[in-house]
Amino acid sequence: MRMAFSPCPNDTFVFHALVHGLVPGAPPVDVDFADVDVTNGAAERGEYDLVKVSYAALPWLLDQYTLLPCGGALGRGCGPLVLTTGSDSVEGKTVAVPGDRTTAYLLFRFWSAERPPARVVVRPFHEIMPAVAAGEVDAGLVIHEARFTYQRYGLHAAADLGDWWESTTGLPIPLGAILARKDLEARTGITPAAAAKLVRASVEAAWADPAASRAYVLEHAQEMEDAVVDQHIGLYVNEFTRDLGTDGYAAVDALLGRAAEAGLVPPVAIPRLATV
């Protein structure tokens, strides 16, 4: 089974058991690591059996893929940040973002609609803070562990888009989704519903023995220090990782419904996958 997800600690923590043959009944897994902007494009081309993508990209992917109700990244207090060297405004400025179909950028478009930037450039997320600090761009939209490290670059958080979203909707922030190809059974012998059970089992195995995945997590953590790794996992691996539940699905519906109403994405219905 071909799979792609990021090298970030939350993904390697969650999928350690699955990719290391520790989940009973799972087929062998061949993993590629890539930033979410890359996996969004790869999923549109149908390159993977299981893949981590942005929730904002779902309108372009659900013709080929099924949303799994587990394994992804949703939560509270974990949203993207808009960083500058001091200003609270991005109006008329140049802003670096981690992908044009990322949830972070979609939230940014909502937030900045009345005072938009003059120019948006896509940069790999690990390049964004250095670019802002060096004056290459006026502002940067950051995700992941940048929440814990941006002060080291002398940067200012002009906005927390997670706080903005939660105060606007009362819902968690839907960041990253796990998708399975609709023809997964023909390709691998397991159905998308069975794949969801395997992913959920991997989440539960990670929680049951956090130390088991430590070497794997640190191997791919891009020189992140232990304390940041722990903060990252603690923030992004939560009850929504095990099951989207009512609030999780409501958050996805709200994000994509609002985006469709604004003409930012095609309208899409989010099906619920029964796994029991």
C-alpha positions as a printed NumPy array, in Angstrom:
array([[  0.   ,   0.   ,   0.   ],
       [  1.517,   3.317,  -1.079],
       [  1.161,   6.097,   1.465],
       [  2.344,   9.699,   1.806],
       [  2.389,  11.989,   4.814],
       [  4.594,  14.705,   6.238],
       [  7.779,  14.111,   8.265],
       [  6.24 ,  16.153,  11.09 ],
       [  6.116,  14.513,  14.532],
       [  2.329,  14.191,  14.649],
       [  2.261,  12.118,  11.443],
       [  5.247,   9.922,  12.231],
       [  3.874,   9.354,  15.755],
       [  0.416,   8.393,  14.472],
       [  1.566,   6.142,  11.611],
       [  4.588,   4.478,  13.21 ],
       [  2.709,   1.277,  14.07 ],
       [  1.014,   1.05 ,  10.673],
       [  4.165,   1.475,   8.609],
       [  6.236,  -0.839,  10.814],
       [  3.917,  -3.836,  10.55 ],
       [  2.622,  -3.515,  14.113],
       [ -1.072,  -3.3  ,  13.209],
       [ -2.604,  -6.772,  12.73 ],
       [ -4.146,  -7.276,   9.306],
       [ -2.412,  -4.317,   7.664],
       [ -0.686,  -4.841,   4.314],
       [  2.949,  -3.749,   3.893],
       [  3.172,   0.048,   3.587],
       [  5.571,   1.977,   1.33 ],
       [  5.877,   5.569,   2.619],
       [  6.887,   8.82 ,   0.954],
       [  7.451,  11.923,   3.098],
       [  6.422,  15.287,   1.679],
       [  5.036,  18.684,   2.65 ],
       [  1.281,  18.961,   2.386],
       [  1.416,  21.205,  -0.687],
       [  3.205,  18.339,  -2.465],
       [  0.788,  15.661,  -1.246],
       [ -2.201,  17.79 ,  -2.282],
       [ -0.922,  17.729,  -5.856],
       [  0.041,  14.054,  -5.739],
       [ -3.436,  13.127,  -4.519],
       [ -5.029,  15.046,  -7.375],
       [ -2.977,  12.843,  -9.693],
       [ -4.098,   9.729,  -7.789],
       [ -0.551,   8.704,  -6.888],
       [ -1.195,   7.199,  -3.423],
       [ -3.48 ,   4.647,  -1.824],
       [ -3.528,   6.533,   1.5  ],
       [ -2.471,  10.169,   1.676],
       [ -2.417,  13.113,   4.087],
       [ -3.793,  16.265,   2.464],
       [ -5.248,  19.633,   3.42 ],
       [ -8.955,  19.73 ,   4.189],
       [ -9.081,  22.758,   1.898],
       [ -8.052,  20.526,  -1.027],
       [-10.942,  18.042,  -0.625],
       [-13.195,  19.613,  -3.295],
       [-10.628,  18.598,  -5.924],
       [ -9.975,  15.114,  -4.497],
       [-13.208,  13.425,  -3.432],
       [-13.946,  12.141,  -6.915],
       [-11.037,   9.703,  -6.47 ],
       [-10.722,   9.494,  -2.689],
       [-12.754,   8.806,   0.439],
       [-12.235,  10.846,   3.605],
       [-11.249,   8.64 ,   6.537],
       [-12.676,   9.661,   9.93 ],
       [ -9.336,   9.248,  11.708],
       [ -5.614,   9.882,  11.492],
       [ -5.826,  13.541,  10.524],
       [ -5.122,  16.847,  12.252],
       [ -7.942,  18.878,  13.744],
       [ -8.069,  20.671,  17.013],
       [ -8.345,  23.788,  19.081],
       [ -5.559,  26.236,  19.742],
       [ -3.516,  24.817,  16.861],
       [ -4.257,  27.135,  13.975],
       [ -1.917,  28.881,  11.539],
       [ -0.19 ,  32.129,  12.488],
       [  0.367,  35.246,  10.396],
       [  3.893,  36.438,  11.195],
       [  5.527,  39.806,  10.493],
       [  8.463,  41.784,  11.817],
       [  6.088,  44.075,  13.7  ],
       [  3.021,  45.113,  11.72 ],
       [ -0.465,  43.752,  12.386],
       [ -1.604,  44.433,   8.808],
       [ -0.922,  42.554,   5.575],
       [ -2.897,  44.932,   3.377],
       [ -0.952,  45.692,   0.22 ],
       [  1.97 ,  43.52 ,   1.355],
       [  3.736,  40.405,   0.026],
       [  2.852,  37.279,   2.005],
       [  4.475,  33.831,   1.833],
       [  2.1  ,  30.884,   2.3  ],
       [  2.761,  27.114,   2.499],
       [  0.471,  26.158,  -0.4  ],
       [ -2.401,  27.576,  -2.414],
       [ -4.774,  24.746,  -1.468],
       [ -3.817,  24.471,   2.179],
       [ -6.291,  25.01 ,   4.979],
       [ -3.943,  27.67 ,   6.331],
       [ -4.228,  29.702,   3.139],
       [ -7.99 ,  29.256,   2.977],
       [ -8.322,  30.586,   6.532],
       [ -5.998,  33.44 ,   5.602],
       [ -8.202,  34.346,   2.632],
       [-11.244,  34.508,   4.919],
       [ -9.379,  36.597,   7.483],
       [ -7.805,  39.062,   5.017],
       [-10.748,  39.389,   2.606],
       [-11.471,  43.031,   3.469],
       [ -7.784,  44.058,   3.578],
       [ -6.01 ,  41.665,   1.207],
       [ -2.286,  41.499,   0.471],
       [ -0.958,  42.73 ,  -2.845],
       [  0.923,  39.508,  -3.586],
       [  0.997,  35.929,  -2.34 ],
       [  3.929,  33.581,  -2.957],
       [  4.103,  29.856,  -2.156],
       [  7.152,  28.718,  -0.193],
       [  7.942,  25.434,   1.617],
       [  6.813,  26.018,   5.182],
       [ 10.303,  25.652,   6.676],
       [ 11.517,  28.566,   4.487],
       [  8.802,  31.018,   5.482],
       [ 10.073,  32.32 ,   8.828],
       [ 13.625,  32.916,   7.551],
       [ 12.158,  34.758,   4.538],
       [ 10.118,  37.084,   6.759],
       [ 13.051,  37.692,   9.1  ],
       [ 15.331,  38.489,   6.135],
       [ 12.838,  40.931,   4.62 ],
       [ 12.301,  38.834,   1.486],
       [  8.565,  38.995,   2.153],
       [  6.521,  41.25 ,   4.415],
       [  4.603,  38.482,   6.182],
       [  4.404,  34.727,   6.381],
       [  1.672,  32.219,   7.046],
       [  3.098,  29.426,   9.183],
       [  1.916,  26.062,  10.444],
       [  3.149,  23.126,  12.54 ],
       [  5.983,  23.669,  15.008],
       [  6.452,  27.306,  13.941],
       [  3.883,  28.093,  16.654],
       [  6.569,  27.24 ,  19.191],
       [  9.65 ,  28.735,  17.529],
       [  8.766,  31.965,  15.69 ],
       [ 10.05 ,  34.194,  18.509],
       [ 13.568,  32.913,  17.826],
       [ 13.424,  34.717,  14.489],
       [ 12.388,  37.978,  16.149],
       [  8.954,  37.76 ,  14.557],
       [  5.579,  39.044,  15.675],
       [  2.294,  37.116,  15.524],
       [ -0.042,  39.524,  13.752],
       [ -2.914,  37.026,  13.912],
       [ -3.718,  33.559,  15.184],
       [ -6.101,  32.219,  12.553],
       [ -7.056,  29.318,  14.8  ],
       [ -8.288,  31.691,  17.484],
       [-10.047,  33.735,  14.801],
       [-11.768,  30.635,  13.365],
       [-12.816,  29.292,  16.75 ],
       [-14.203,  32.644,  17.897],
       [-16.105,  32.945,  14.605],
       [-17.547,  29.425,  14.469],
       [-17.068,  27.786,  17.874],
       [-15.64 ,  24.789,  16.002],
       [-12.209,  23.133,  15.901],
       [ -9.841,  23.855,  13.041],
       [ -9.754,  21.176,  10.301],
       [ -6.16 ,  21.148,   9.086],
       [ -5.016,  17.815,   7.617],
       [ -7.137,  14.916,   6.362],
       [ -6.362,  11.263,   5.607],
       [ -7.791,   9.985,   2.335],
       [ -8.057,   6.493,   0.867],
       [ -8.528,   5.759,  -2.818],
       [-12.038,   4.661,  -3.644],
       [-10.604,   1.708,  -5.567],
       [ -8.4  ,   0.745,  -2.62 ],
       [ -9.855,  -2.763,  -2.352],
       [ -8.988,  -3.57 ,  -5.963],
       [ -5.455,  -2.244,  -5.447],
       [ -4.638,  -3.649,  -1.999],
       [ -7.365,  -6.098,  -0.962],
       [ -8.73 ,  -3.841,   1.815],
       [-11.649,  -1.444,   1.692],
       [-11.482,   2.224,   2.718],
       [-13.527,   1.32 ,   5.817],
       [-11.005,  -1.382,   6.711],
       [ -8.177,   1.105,   6.127],
       [ -9.829,   3.496,   8.577],
       [ -9.841,   0.753,  11.221],
       [ -6.139,   0.127,  10.605],
       [ -5.346,   3.847,  10.914],
       [ -7.356,   4.079,  14.128],
       [ -5.5  ,   1.056,  15.496],
       [ -2.217,   2.814,  14.697],
       [ -3.349,   5.921,  16.607],
       [ -4.298,   3.803,  19.604],
       [ -0.992,   1.927,  19.48 ],
       [  0.881,   5.248,  19.51 ],
       [ -0.979,   6.363,  22.62 ],
       [ -0.579,   2.983,  24.325],
       [  3.233,   3.024,  23.955],
       [  4.528,   6.52 ,  23.065],
       [  8.145,   5.459,  23.496],
       [  7.913,   2.853,  20.73 ],
       [  7.784,   5.492,  17.995],
       [ 10.344,   7.886,  19.502],
       [ 13.334,   6.973,  17.33 ],
       [ 11.186,   7.072,  14.169],
       [  9.705,  10.446,  15.118],
       [ 13.097,  11.994,  15.887],
       [ 14.654,  10.548,  12.728],
       [ 12.261,  12.619,  10.605],
       [ 11.776,  15.642,  12.862],
       [ 14.08 ,  17.94 ,  10.843],
       [ 16.419,  18.669,  13.756],
       [ 13.543,  19.645,  16.035],
       [ 14.489,  19.543,  19.707],
       [ 12.749,  17.094,  22.025],
       [ 10.631,  19.704,  23.82 ],
       [  9.235,  21.043,  20.529],
       [  8.55 ,  17.488,  19.319],
       [  6.541,  16.8  ,  22.469],
       [  4.596,  20.062,  22.162],
       [  3.887,  19.301,  18.512],
       [  2.521,  15.823,  19.206],
       [  0.559,  17.011,  22.23 ],
       [ -1.168,  19.727,  20.213],
       [ -1.92 ,  17.964,  16.941],
       [ -2.652,  14.389,  18.091],
       [ -5.912,  14.515,  20.035],
       [ -9.397,  13.05 ,  20.215],
       [-10.128,  14.155,  16.634],
       [ -7.169,  12.094,  15.436],
       [ -8.904,   8.972,  16.662],
       [-12.35 ,   9.981,  15.368],
       [-13.676,  13.132,  13.703],
       [-16.967,  12.821,  15.538],
       [-19.832,  15.287,  15.281],
       [-17.735,  18.386,  15.937],
       [-15.022,  17.336,  13.516],
       [-17.392,  16.77 ,  10.627],
       [-19.212,  20.019,  11.481],
       [-15.891,  21.861,  11.277],
       [-15.126,  20.403,   7.846],
       [-18.619,  21.22 ,   6.59 ],
       [-18.309,  24.786,   7.904],
       [-14.881,  25.359,   6.362],
       [-15.745,  24.074,   2.901],
       [-19.317,  25.393,   2.94 ],
       [-18.135,  28.892,   3.737],
       [-15.391,  28.631,   1.115],
       [-17.878,  27.5  ,  -1.543],
       [-20.244,  30.351,  -0.704],
       [-17.348,  32.779,  -1.169],
       [-16.468,  31.208,  -4.532],
       [-13.071,  30.033,  -3.281],
       [-13.628,  26.281,  -3.817],
       [-16.115,  24.155,  -5.761],
       [-19.121,  23.003,  -3.692],
       [-18.639,  19.539,  -2.22 ],
       [-20.577,  17.202,   0.074],
       [-18.523,  15.416,   2.716],
       [-19.685,  11.785,   3.045],
       [-19.473,   9.998,   6.393],
       [-17.627,   6.689,   6.185],
       [-19.135,   3.965,   8.331],
       [-16.369,   1.929,   9.951],
       [-18.324,  -0.192,  12.452]])
